[in-house]
Amino acid sequence: MSRSKMAATSASALSIGSTSHASKTTQLLQPKTFGVNFTSRNNLKSSSFLNKESTAALRYSLTQKPQNHHQPPPSALKIQASFKVAILGAAGGIGQPLALLVKMSPLVSDLHLYDIANVKGVAADLSHCNTPSRVRDFTGNTELAACLKDVDVVVIPAGVPRKPGMTRDDLFNINAGIVKTLIESVADNCPDAFIHIISNPVNSTVPIAAEVLKQKGMYNPKKLFGVTTLDVVRANTFVSQKKNLKLIDVDVPVIGGHAGITILPLLSKTKPSVTFTEQEAADLTVRIQNGGTEVVEAKAGAGSATLSMAYAAARFLESSLRALDGDSDVYECAFVESELTELPFFASRVKLGKQGVEAVIGSDLEGLTEYEEKGLEALKVELKGSIEKGVAFAQKQTVGV
């Protein structure tokens, strides 16, 4: 089947995740300008968006005049984009804005967009953006293998969205099958890639992915991630609003899982240090846990949390790319195989490196408040069931029952 070859022109680039110290492949000559940085003060750095350098690049891109096109930008970029990224489900509500954000990353050389339909137009649209990455579209199962061939990171937002009254568990039967099929192809075509699972329910789809990879003999627990960054993004936002803090300074670790009560923001570990009354802690925790429902209800049947999820997914992806690029100071919260608790999978802060998870940070679980301790014990019961449900689904599919 013929496929249009699309390449974006290499002009100024916009970074969505570089830290205040530039990575090896993104060096900026004049980094002094205004931006937003999500670097936490406890030296556990997470992704930034937008940062000082990227704001300068964006400003130049939007204001340059055609007659001065031979003049170098005020913030000249030396870019050696080298990573290939595939987004599976790129024509969906999360996939489209996510693809746009990824297209803006100077670390991405090739952006592969896959869906079962309507992805060709998305790719054509994005290919007009004057950022370095080349965009290609892939449609249907017959083109999935080509989409995944030799990519460095696979992001999977594919699946059906939540609707009013729908829980993440309601999505299970449909999305579980989708994730299983996609992961089988990942194992066959890019077994060494970082795998970012967004498809809900993450508490079950990550264990499904792990089982499928094990059956294929390709499981590397350090490279399989459930993306829970949205919980951190919401926690940071809500806390900054509640306590009138500068968002740039706020860092709230979120542990457990990615659904309902399994989402546990550790407000006592907030940076900068801030105190909460018992009622404040309870109210904030519940709001963070129900952030997705808040958006679903506000959209009144017109969709779910697609934009904020795309933002969070782009942040986690950029952190992964920075780690792959050699940045030795990258930390994010993620749902991964873990020994922090008796559960096989658990969301916590992790250190990312070239080989994936370099360390699982357990210090956040020390010295919890009584409220947080109770929340931790409660979430374990719920999370255990979700993990077991995912494992059972994958094993049942294997034996053909």
N, C-alpha and C positions, 0 to 999 in steps of 0.2 A: 504494500500500500504506500502510495507516495505521501510525502510529508513535507510541508513547507519548512525551509530552513530560515530561522530568524535569529538575527544577532543585534544586540543593542549597541549603539555607538558609544565609544569610550570617551566620555567627557568627565566633568566633575562628578564625584561620587558622594553619597551620603551614608555615613556609618550609623547603624542603629545599636551598636553595642560596644564600641571600643572604650576602654578605660582611659583615665586621665593620662596614663603612660601609653604611648602608641605601641601597637604590636609590631612585630618585625616586618610585616608586609604592608603596613599602613603608616607611612611616615609623613608628617605634615611639617611644612617649613615655617608656618606662622600660626601657631595654635592659640594665639591670644584673642579670644572673643567669647561672647556669652554663650552658655549652654546649660543643659541639665545633666547632672551626673548622679547615678543611683549607687555610688560607692558608699558602703556602710562604714561607720566610724570605728568599728571593732576590727578593721583590717580584713574582713571577709568580703571581698569585692564581688559585686554582682554587676550585671550589664547596665550600660548607660544609654539614654535615649531622650533627647538628642544630646550629644556631647559638644564640647567647645569646638573641636575640629570639624565635626560634621555640620554644625550650624554655619560655620564659615563657608564650607563647600556648597551648602544649599543656597546660602545668600548669593554667592557668586553665580551659581547656576541659574537663579531666577532673575538676576539683574544684569547679566552680561549683555553687551550690545553687539550686534552682528559686525559692525564696522571695526570693532576692536578684537576680532576673534583671534588675531595673531598674538595678542598680548597675553602673557601667562596670568592665571588667576591670582588674586592676592594671597590665597592659601593653596599653593601648588601641591598637588597630590602625586605621590609616587606609589602607584598601585601595582601589585603583583597578585591579582586575584587568582586563586588557584584551587578553590574547592567547588565540587559539584554537589548540588542539592536537588533532591527530588521531593515534590509535594504531591502526595496521593490523596486526591479529593480536592484538586485545585480549582474546580469550577463552583464549589459550594460557598456557603455563607462565611465560613472561616477561611477557606482556601484562597478566595480571591483577595481579600485584604492582606492576608499573610503573604501571598505571592508578591504583592506590591512592596511590602516592607522588605522582603528578602531581596527583591530586585535592587533595592537601595543600598545593599551591603557591598562594600568594596572588597570583601573577602570571597565573594562568590563569582566564579568564572562561568559556570554553567547552571542554569535553572531549568529543571525538567518538570513540566506540569502534566499530571495525569488525572483523568477522570473517565467515567463511562460515557459522558456526553458533554457537549458545550464547552470543551476546554480550548478548542482551536481559536475561538474569538478572544478568550482571556489572554492567550499567549500573544496573539497579534496586537492586542491593545498594549500589553506590557512591553512588547519589543520596541515600541516607539519611545520609551523612556530612555533618556541619554545617560544611562549608567552602564558600566562595563560588561555585566553578565549577559551571556547569550541565552535566549529563551527558546525552548523547543516544546512542542505539544505532543501528547501521546493519548490516544483514545482507545478504550476497551481492552479486554484481556489479551488480545493478540499483540498489542504494543506495550504491554506492561514490562516485559523482560527488557526491551530496548530502553525503556525509560530508566530502569534501575541499573543498567550495566555500569559498573565501576564508579557509582556515586559514593560520596563521602558521608553524607547525612541524608537519612530518609525521614520525612515528617509526615505523619498520618493523621489528618483531620477527617478522613472519609467516614461516612455514616449518616444516619438520619439525625436531625436536630431534635432538641426537646420542644415540646408544645405545652400550652397551658394544662396544668393538672398532671403532667407527665413527670415521673421520677427518672433518675438515671437508670434505675433497675428496669424500667419499662423498655428501655432501649436495647436491653441486653441481647435478645435473640437475633435481632437484625444486625446490630453492629458487631457482635461476636463473630458471626460468620464472615463478615466483610474483612475484619482484622485478620482472621485466620488465613483467608485466601491471599491477602496482600503479603503477609509475613512469609508465607511459603515461597512466594516469588522473590522476596528480599533474600531469603536464605539461599536461593539458587543463583542469584545474580549479583548481589553485593553483600556477602556474608560478613565482611569486616566493617561495614558502615555503622555509624551511630544511628540508633533507631529512636525516634521521638514519637511516642504514642499520645495522641490527643483524643481519639475516638472514645466516647463514653460508653459504659462506665469504666473509667481508667482503672479502678480498683480490681476489675475483672479482666479487662482487655490486656493489661500488661502480663498477668499470669498466663493468659491464653498465648500471647506472643512467645513467652518463655518456653512453654510446653512445645509449641510448634518448632521452635528453633532447636530444642533438645532432640525432638524426633528426627530432625534433619541433620543432627550432629554438628550444628553451627551456633550453639548457644554460648554467648560471652556476656555474663551478667554485668560486666563493666560498661557495656555499650547499649544496654536496653534501659530506656527512661520513660516513665510516665510523667508527662508535663503537668506539673501542679503550680507553675509559676503564677497563674492567674490568682490563686489564693493569696500569694505573697503580695502581688500587685494591689489587690483589694485591701488586704490588711494594712499595707503602707498608706494607701489613700485614705481609708476610713480613720485610721489613728491620727494621721496628720490633720484631718479636718476636725476631729473631736478635741484634740489637744492644741490646736492652732500652732502646729509645728511646720517648719519648712519641709516640704516633701523631699527635697534633695537630701535631707539628713536622716530620714526615717527608714529603719530596717527592722522588720518583724519576721522572725522565722516561723514557718508554718509546718507542722508535722502531721503524721498519720496517713491519711489517704486523700481522696479527691471527690468526696460526696458527703453531704450532710454532716452528721456528727463526727465522721472520720476526719474532717478538717479541723485541726486544732491549732489556732494561732497562739503562740507563746508570748502573750502580751507582757509578761514579766521580764522577757528578754529583749524588749524593744530598745533599739538604739536610735536616738539618745535616750538615756534612762528617764523614765517618766512613770508616775504612779497612777493607778486606777482604783477607783472604789470597786467593791464587789459587784455593784449594779452596773457600773460602766464596763467592767470586764465581761460580765454576762451578756450585756446588750451588744457589745462589739463582736464578741465571739459568735453569737447567733446571726448577726448581720453578715459577717464574713462567710459563715457556713451556708447561708441562704442567698448569697449574692447572685447566683445564677437564676434562682426563682424570682428574685427582685426584677431582673431584666426581662425574663420571660413574661411576667405579668404586666410589666410596663409596655411591652411591645404588643400585648393583647392579641396574641395569635399570629403576629407578623414575623416572628423569629425568636432566636435565643441570643445568648451573649457571644455574638460573632466578632465584633470589633475589638472588644477588650481581650477576648481569647486570642485573636490574631496578634495583637500587640504583645501579649504575654509569651506566645509561642515564638515570635520573632526575637524577643529578648533572650529566651533560652537558647534558641538556635545560634544567635550571635555569640553567646557565651561559649557554646560548644565549638564554634569556628575559631574563636580566639584561643581556646585550649588546644585545638588541633594545630593551630599556627605557632604554638610554643609559649603562649602566655602561661606563666607558672602561678598565677595568682587569681584564679577564677573559681568562684563559689556560687552555687545556686541550690535551691531546694528542689528535690525531685523524688518521685516514687520509684524506688529501685530495690533490687535484692539486697537484703540488709540483715545484720545480726544485732541491731540495737535492741530489738525486742524478741519475743518468742515467735513472732510472725515472720514468714519468709520474705515478705515485701513490706516496705515501710517508707514513708516520705520524711525526709529530713534534709538538712543542709549537707551537700557533698562538695568535695573538691574535684574539679574537672582537669583532666590532662590529655595528652595526645592519645592515650590508650583508653580513655573513658573515665570512669570513676577511679580516682586515685585514693580517696579516703572518704569515709562516712563520718561526719562530725557528730559525736555523741555528747559533747559538752552542753549543748542546748537543753538536753533532757535532765540535767542536774539542777537541783535546787528549785524545782517547780513549786508554784503555789498550790494550796489545797484544791482550789477550783481546777487548776490545770491537771493535777494528779488524778482527780476524779474523771475529768474529761478523757485523759489518756486511757484509763481502765475501761471506760465505756466504749471508746472507739475501737478498742482491740476486738471486742466481741463482734461488732458490725463488720469490721474490716476482715476478720478471719473468715466470715461467711462469704464475703464477696470474692476473696482470693480462692477459696475452695470451689466456688461456683465456676470461676474461670478455668481452673485446672480440670475440673470434672468435664466441662464442655469440650475442652481440647482433647482429653483422653477418650471421651465417648465418640467423638468424630473420627478418631484414629482407628478404633476397632469397628467402626461402621455400624454401631448399634442405632 
